[in-house]
């Protein structure tokens, strides 16, 4: 028989004991952390300096709170029941992320996730013990609800034109405010128009948040014993529902009734009726004002209009006030009568099932009316369109199923320990079914499985399911009713967000993760906990656990401090690039950033890019060597980082190591199998190198290059055919086709190998539209054909450039530059064999594409001494403008001769120099 000292009564007595004054320091710190986190902690698996520092600060704060908890509890901490064991078990979650570090696809993102998980563990432990104190529990509930309501009002301030007020409130401590405006609090969707996101910058996650706190607000309203409590919570129902509708999130609208019905199952009939009444009142009031509030917000996103903003606020506040009063009336007069009249019925078996079943029928009917009939026309047009498109053949549904299938492919290759934190973001291009762009798997559980493998996933699911099971089991028995009511507040938060996370990446926002772990701690603090054997409470185990927690926190603290310093340095370097072009000035903080984190992606990319630029100017091998060393070290930890690989390719190109650059494309092609911008240069380089080997009569290399190019072409062709089989509603994603440059490259391979017919057919498949007549000519691959192709691409590109259509301009320029590169291979880089008009066109295309230095070199080779020739004068003009733009020393000889021929050329040079590619 267990010693009663360690029994449930003893544990319960700790819940009721007076809170020592010293504990208030921890309580206040915890609440301040809650208010700070939502405006600081955003997406944590992106590779941007803007997002990383708040993550490290949050991890540091979590460690400090854990140290303070140990200092306050080291004498009182006991392993008495299963709740105390959860404080031990939660440490397994960051441990599984630590193990995944050894096989991580991205060391940088894996370390970030380890820090985040460590913060979650610290917050869970602190919350678990704070929430056992009833007084503190109520305070923290109030703080969580207050934070949620502030987030709702913050979003509506941005929607109704007061973005400067919202930005001013948090701009002094948030790094997400630019020019007084919070970034993307209202997201402008190109297809749907404005969508409300508040602090999340992603409407679907905000919808998941709103769904959770709408239900929490109803629960708090019904539970409130004070008039002001009922009025405040009732007042917030309309702003939350209107905000939910303004997100235009179909997932939020679909899952809200699901979670609502699930929560009804936990309530007795009288409470169920109250939940339904309050939701109906708030729903009707919200629908009455949603249309004008939507149209006003759409107008304010385009032009300021104070009178419209006042009108919008009036609609919203009046509807909220009316709802608050009606809800209070229901609680004051209807609730007591329901409690009394249904008391005897509540004791009957299965009575709590009837209303949820009825609610399900009503929800199904409402869904049918709003989705399948013209009733939805009462809603604003944008919301009506979103409801109309809810079906399993809709593109977002089909895309999510594709993500999930692709996620399982990753799991298959990383089954036990996973691919580390950020594994999906690092690897998805290798496993994707079609060329979509999504650094998130849109399913938290699958993404978690990818990151920590089966082992870590079992640990995590075992942890959360145990908490849910133990709490729900005790709640249904209705023991210690008040404690379980407190726990139910947290159950709503955790259940709602986790269910919504089945369809989206809510947990990629660290603040949402914090809410989940606080919710789990709130349930665990109230759960039906089994008493542990006396041996668990030995001083060795207790102090051993505290020591282990402190050692882990110290390690996280050290890494966080190191990374904060590195992140500050990287941010400094990024800021300097906006105001200065000084190599030494920018490099200094980058070196500091890379000192402790040599593979920090953004710092590696910036420093390598700068070294490449300097090397291209002075050909000093020191800069090339540094760039290579920085990139090699970075790619050791980040082998899937495409931008690092492209910087390595750029370096090899500058060094004239064309085969090494080609090898980077070839060796990494399997990582980016749906990236046409990877396969296009792979094929064209294989064609050029193979043609060069053919001219040099190196048969072995010729076959190697040509075979690689043809295999890559077959991959593209097969991919194009496969994309035709996608379901009609599913979007393909990024462009993927046989591009003109691919047709040029493969056509050249076929031409060199003697298959003229295939060469012509392939060329005609890629050179279409304005190039079709050139592809049909009989003198393919002749010098004149190349000249005409280059001239055509320049003319079409120049026309698009003049119309400020730079995308089409660059697409045409690339065709001409690709043709020029082939021509140079054919002529063994004898530029003097190319007509001046062609050289001029190529130089201008390089200039307008942004490759100024190459343009300068090209134009210089084409210059002659005949300045009476207008083509030569134009070539000199662009050449001198390029030197001007590069801030290089003026070629005085050319300048003097050009001005002597026509003094008006000086003004023309200045005009060209200000052109922005």
Helices and strands as residue ranges (DSSP letters): G 4-6, H 8-16, H 23-37, H 49-73, H 82-89, H 91-100, G 101-103, H 107-130, H 134-159, H 163-170, E 177-178, E 181-182, E 186-189, E 193-196, H 203-223, H 227-246, H 250-264, H 269-300, H 306-329, I 330-334, H 335-341, H 343-346, H 351-372, G 374-378, H 381-388, H 395-413, H 423-431, H 444-477, H 481-500, G 506-508, H 510-526, G 534-537, H 539-577, H 583-596, H 601-618, H 621-637, H 642-654, H 658-667, G 669-672, H 676-695, H 699-723, H 740-752, H 756-766, G 769-771, H 772-775, H 783-802, H 806-826, G 831-833, H 836-848, H 852-862, H 870-885, H 892-901, H 905-913
